[in-house]
Amino acid sequence: MATITIIGTGLIGCSFGMALRKHGHFVIGCDKIMANLEQAKTTGAIDAPSHSGNQSCLFGRQAINQSTIVILATPVDHILETLPQVLDNLPNDAVVIDTGSTKMAICQSVQNHPRRNAFIASHPMAGSEQSGPSSARANLFKGKTVAICERELSSEQSLNKAMEIFSQVGLKSIFLTPTQHDCNAALVSHLPQIMAYAYAGLPEFRESTSQSWSKMASSGFDSSTRLAASIPEVWLPILSQNKEFVVDALRSLGQTIDLLADSLSENNLTPLQTLMEQARKTRATYESKQSAKSEEIEIISLTK
């Protein structure tokens, strides 16, 4: 079994740790926050902690030097800072995997690094509005998709190691260019996140002195604002790094909202009905894909 160093012991890092320890791997957790490391150890996400104090993530140099796999599970701005340094200190035949929600900026940061072939640019499409080690769970990635970018720049050995790790935690791999990834992520991940912030941040909520809306809020409000519980420290760097595609998606959404407002104000419900029908088709497509994915996973598990 491998010695795996996970840099960043939050939701994603600890969920990886929990799942990988079930397969017998020895997991070292690295973090600047001692409380995260202590909780990660208590919850069974890591075997051993490595604390940085106030240093950059190279506090884990010793852990990196003895690892065959390094997983970067920090916010994307920290990945930009840390990835080149990790590659500088990576042992021969070791691989580093990032989990960042953006790919263009991260891939560009090591485009000319001499150890680029030891890097797997990936994004597991799994998560939660909750954060920290206490929210982690070993089955977080089961049945989910991981996007891998620039596979042609990674060595076959590195890619095989990463694919094995992804398979062990339950992820199914797809391959995209960084541009394709960031465009799709803006549409299906980043826009829903910022929409939740926008809706929950409406002035009508904070200006209501009686807060009577909270007595009426139920499932519709819950499903629409769940993502608004996500911490800004994670999402501000993501939205900033992918601002081009996020802004395009926001402007498209704004035009659609204006169309709906005009439809209602002019008592012309045809555009609204058309949008509703299109939206139902989009949802049906998603549900169909999810159902097919679940059936595929079940068949694979039965044939193992």
C-alpha positions as CSV (number, residue, x, y, z in Angstrom):
1,M,0.0,0.0,0.0
2,A,1.1,3.6,-0.6
3,T,2.1,6.4,1.7
4,I,-0.1,9.3,0.7
5,T,0.3,12.9,1.8
6,I,-2.9,15.1,1.8
7,I,-2.3,18.8,1.9
8,G,-5.4,20.4,3.3
9,T,-7.5,18.5,5.8
10,G,-10.9,20.0,5.1
11,L,-14.0,18.3,3.6
12,I,-12.3,17.1,0.4
13,G,-8.9,16.2,1.9
14,C,-10.4,14.3,4.9
15,S,-13.0,12.5,2.7
16,F,-10.1,11.3,0.5
17,G,-8.2,10.2,3.7
18,M,-11.1,8.3,5.1
19,A,-11.7,6.4,1.9
20,L,-8.0,5.7,1.2
21,R,-7.3,4.4,4.7
22,K,-10.0,1.8,4.2
23,H,-7.8,0.5,1.4
24,G,-4.8,0.2,3.7
25,H,-2.9,3.3,2.6
26,F,-0.9,5.2,5.2
27,V,-2.2,8.8,5.1
28,I,-0.3,11.9,6.3
29,G,-2.3,15.0,6.7
30,C,-0.7,18.5,6.3
31,D,-2.4,21.7,7.3
32,K,-1.7,25.2,8.7
33,I,-4.5,24.8,11.2
34,M,-3.7,22.5,14.1
35,A,-7.3,22.1,15.0
36,N,-8.1,20.7,11.6
37,L,-5.2,18.1,12.0
38,E,-6.4,17.1,15.4
39,Q,-9.9,16.6,14.2
40,A,-8.8,14.8,11.1
41,K,-6.8,12.4,13.3
42,T,-9.8,11.9,15.7
43,T,-12.2,11.2,12.9
44,G,-9.9,8.6,11.3
45,A,-9.1,10.6,8.2
46,I,-5.3,10.5,8.6
47,D,-2.7,8.3,10.3
48,A,-0.3,11.1,11.1
49,P,-0.4,14.9,11.2
50,S,2.2,17.4,9.9
51,H,1.7,21.0,11.0
52,S,3.0,24.1,9.2
53,G,2.7,26.8,11.8
54,N,2.6,30.0,9.7
55,Q,4.7,28.6,6.9
56,S,3.6,27.9,3.3
57,C,2.6,24.3,2.5
58,L,6.3,23.3,2.2
59,F,5.9,22.5,5.9
60,G,5.1,19.1,4.5
61,R,8.4,18.6,2.7
62,Q,9.4,15.7,4.9
63,A,6.0,14.1,4.3
64,I,6.2,14.7,0.6
65,N,9.7,13.2,0.4
66,Q,8.4,9.9,1.8
67,S,5.2,9.8,-0.2
68,T,4.3,8.1,-3.5
69,I,1.2,10.1,-3.9
70,V,0.5,13.7,-2.8
71,I,-3.1,15.1,-3.0
72,L,-3.6,18.9,-2.9
73,A,-7.0,19.6,-1.3
74,T,-6.6,23.3,-0.4
75,P,-8.5,26.3,-1.8
76,V,-7.5,27.0,-5.4
77,D,-5.4,30.1,-4.6
78,H,-3.3,28.0,-2.3
79,I,-2.9,25.3,-4.9
80,L,-1.5,27.9,-7.3
81,E,1.1,28.8,-4.7
82,T,1.9,25.3,-3.5
83,L,1.9,23.1,-6.6
84,P,5.2,24.2,-8.1
85,Q,6.9,23.8,-4.8
86,V,5.5,20.3,-4.3
87,L,6.7,19.3,-7.7
88,D,10.1,20.7,-6.8
89,N,10.3,18.3,-3.9
90,L,8.5,15.3,-5.3
91,P,10.4,12.0,-5.2
92,N,11.1,10.1,-8.4
93,D,8.1,7.9,-9.4
94,A,5.7,9.9,-7.1
95,V,2.6,11.7,-8.4
96,V,0.8,14.8,-7.3
97,I,-2.9,15.2,-7.8
98,D,-4.8,18.4,-7.3
99,T,-8.6,18.7,-6.5
100,G,-9.1,22.3,-7.5
101,S,-12.4,23.5,-9.0
102,T,-10.6,25.5,-11.6
103,K,-8.1,24.1,-14.1
104,M,-6.9,26.7,-16.6
105,A,-4.9,28.8,-14.1
106,I,-3.6,25.8,-12.2
107,C,-2.4,24.0,-15.3
108,Q,-0.8,27.2,-16.6
109,S,1.1,27.6,-13.3
110,V,3.2,24.4,-14.0
111,Q,3.0,24.4,-17.8
112,N,6.8,24.5,-18.1
113,H,7.8,22.8,-14.9
114,P,10.4,20.0,-15.5
115,R,8.2,17.6,-13.4
116,R,5.0,18.4,-15.2
117,N,4.5,14.8,-16.2
118,A,4.2,13.8,-12.5
119,F,1.1,16.0,-12.1
120,I,-2.5,15.0,-12.6
121,A,-4.8,18.0,-13.0
122,S,-8.1,16.8,-11.7
123,H,-11.4,18.0,-10.2
124,P,-13.6,15.6,-8.3
125,M,-17.2,16.7,-8.9
126,A,-18.3,16.2,-5.3
127,G,-18.7,18.4,-2.2
128,S,-21.0,20.0,0.3
129,E,-22.0,23.4,1.5
130,Q,-20.5,22.2,4.8
131,S,-16.7,22.5,5.4
132,G,-14.0,21.2,7.6
133,P,-13.0,17.7,8.8
134,S,-16.2,17.2,10.7
135,S,-18.2,17.2,7.4
136,A,-16.0,14.6,5.7
137,R,-17.2,11.2,4.9
138,A,-15.6,8.1,3.3
139,N,-18.4,7.7,0.6
140,L,-18.4,11.4,-0.5
141,F,-16.9,10.4,-3.9
142,K,-18.9,7.2,-4.5
143,G,-20.6,7.3,-7.9
144,K,-19.3,10.8,-8.7
145,T,-17.2,12.0,-11.6
146,V,-13.7,13.3,-11.6
147,A,-12.6,15.5,-14.5
148,I,-9.0,15.0,-15.6
149,C,-7.3,17.7,-17.7
150,E,-4.2,17.6,-20.0
151,R,-3.8,13.8,-19.7
152,E,-1.3,14.0,-22.6
153,L,1.1,16.0,-20.4
154,S,1.0,13.4,-17.6
155,S,3.2,10.3,-17.8
156,E,1.4,6.9,-18.2
157,Q,2.8,5.8,-14.8
158,S,1.4,9.0,-13.0
159,L,-2.0,8.7,-14.7
160,N,-2.3,5.0,-13.8
161,K,-1.5,5.7,-10.1
162,A,-4.1,8.5,-10.1
163,M,-6.7,6.4,-11.8
164,E,-6.3,3.7,-9.2
165,I,-6.7,6.1,-6.4
166,F,-9.9,7.6,-8.0
167,S,-11.3,4.1,-8.6
168,Q,-10.7,3.2,-4.9
169,V,-12.7,6.1,-3.6
170,G,-15.5,5.5,-6.1
171,L,-14.8,8.2,-8.8
172,K,-15.5,7.7,-12.5
173,S,-13.0,9.6,-14.7
174,I,-13.7,11.8,-17.7
175,F,-11.1,13.7,-19.8
176,L,-11.4,17.4,-20.8
177,T,-9.2,20.3,-21.8
178,P,-8.8,23.0,-19.1
179,T,-10.9,25.3,-21.1
180,Q,-13.7,22.8,-21.5
181,H,-13.6,22.1,-17.8
182,D,-13.7,25.7,-16.7
183,C,-16.6,26.5,-19.1
184,N,-18.6,23.5,-17.9
185,A,-17.8,24.1,-14.2
186,A,-19.0,27.7,-14.5
187,L,-22.3,26.5,-15.9
188,V,-23.0,23.5,-13.6
189,S,-21.1,24.4,-10.4
190,H,-19.9,27.9,-10.1
191,L,-23.1,29.6,-11.3
192,P,-25.4,27.7,-9.0
193,Q,-23.2,28.7,-6.1
194,I,-23.2,32.4,-6.9
195,M,-26.9,32.2,-7.6
196,A,-27.5,30.9,-4.1
197,Y,-25.5,33.7,-2.6
198,A,-27.4,36.3,-4.8
199,Y,-30.8,35.0,-3.8
200,A,-30.0,34.6,0.0
201,G,-28.3,38.0,-0.1
202,L,-31.4,39.9,-1.4
203,P,-32.0,43.0,0.7
204,E,-35.6,42.0,1.3
205,F,-34.3,39.3,3.7
206,R,-32.1,41.5,5.8
207,E,-34.5,44.6,5.7
208,S,-37.4,42.6,7.1
209,T,-37.5,43.7,10.8
210,S,-40.0,41.0,11.8
211,Q,-38.2,38.3,9.9
212,S,-41.7,36.9,9.1
213,W,-40.3,35.3,5.9
214,S,-38.5,32.8,8.0
215,K,-41.8,31.4,9.4
216,M,-43.0,30.7,5.9
217,A,-39.7,29.5,4.3
218,S,-39.7,25.8,3.5
219,S,-38.4,23.3,0.9
220,G,-38.2,25.8,-1.9
221,F,-36.2,28.2,0.1
222,D,-34.1,25.4,1.5
223,S,-33.2,23.9,-1.9
224,S,-32.5,27.3,-3.4
225,T,-30.2,28.6,-0.6
226,R,-28.4,25.5,0.6
227,L,-25.2,26.4,-1.2
228,A,-25.2,29.8,0.4
229,A,-23.9,28.2,3.6
230,S,-20.5,27.6,1.8
231,I,-17.6,29.6,3.2
232,P,-16.4,32.6,1.1
233,E,-12.7,31.6,1.7
234,V,-13.3,28.6,-0.7
235,W,-15.5,30.3,-3.3
236,L,-14.0,33.7,-3.8
237,P,-10.7,32.3,-5.3
238,I,-12.7,29.9,-7.5
239,L,-14.9,32.6,-8.9
240,S,-12.0,34.9,-9.4
241,Q,-9.9,32.4,-11.2
242,N,-12.8,31.4,-13.5
243,K,-14.3,34.9,-13.8
244,E,-14.4,34.9,-17.6
245,F,-16.8,32.0,-17.9
246,V,-18.7,32.9,-14.7
247,V,-19.3,36.4,-15.9
248,D,-20.6,35.1,-19.2
249,A,-23.0,32.7,-17.4
250,L,-24.2,35.5,-15.1
251,R,-24.9,37.8,-18.1
252,S,-26.8,35.0,-19.8
253,L,-28.8,34.4,-16.6
254,G,-29.5,38.1,-16.3
255,Q,-30.9,38.3,-19.8
256,T,-33.2,35.3,-19.0
257,I,-34.4,37.0,-15.8
258,D,-35.1,40.2,-17.6
259,L,-37.1,38.2,-20.2
260,L,-39.2,36.6,-17.5
261,A,-39.8,39.9,-15.7
262,D,-41.0,41.5,-19.0
263,S,-43.2,38.4,-19.6
264,L,-45.0,38.8,-16.3
265,S,-45.2,42.6,-16.3
266,E,-46.7,42.6,-19.8
267,N,-49.0,39.7,-18.9
268,N,-47.6,37.6,-21.7
269,L,-46.9,34.2,-20.2
270,T,-45.8,32.5,-23.4
271,P,-42.0,33.2,-22.8
272,L,-42.4,32.0,-19.2
273,Q,-44.1,28.8,-20.3
274,T,-41.5,28.1,-22.9
275,L,-38.7,28.5,-20.4
276,M,-40.5,26.2,-17.9
277,E,-40.7,23.5,-20.6
278,Q,-37.1,23.9,-21.5
279,A,-36.1,23.8,-17.9
280,R,-38.0,20.6,-17.3
281,K,-36.1,19.0,-20.2
282,T,-32.8,20.1,-18.8
283,R,-33.8,18.6,-15.4
284,A,-35.0,15.4,-17.1
285,T,-31.7,15.0,-19.0
286,Y,-29.8,15.3,-15.7
287,E,-32.0,12.8,-13.9
288,S,-31.6,10.4,-16.8
289,K,-27.8,10.7,-16.7
290,Q,-27.7,10.2,-12.9
291,S,-30.0,7.1,-13.2
292,A,-27.7,5.6,-15.9
293,K,-24.7,6.3,-13.8
294,S,-26.2,4.6,-10.8
295,E,-27.1,1.5,-12.8
296,E,-23.6,1.3,-14.2
297,I,-22.1,1.5,-10.8
298,E,-24.4,-1.2,-9.5
299,I,-23.5,-3.5,-12.4
300,I,-19.8,-3.0,-11.8
301,S,-20.2,-3.7,-8.1
302,L,-22.1,-6.9,-8.8
303,T,-19.5,-8.2,-11.3
304,K,-16.5,-7.6,-9.0
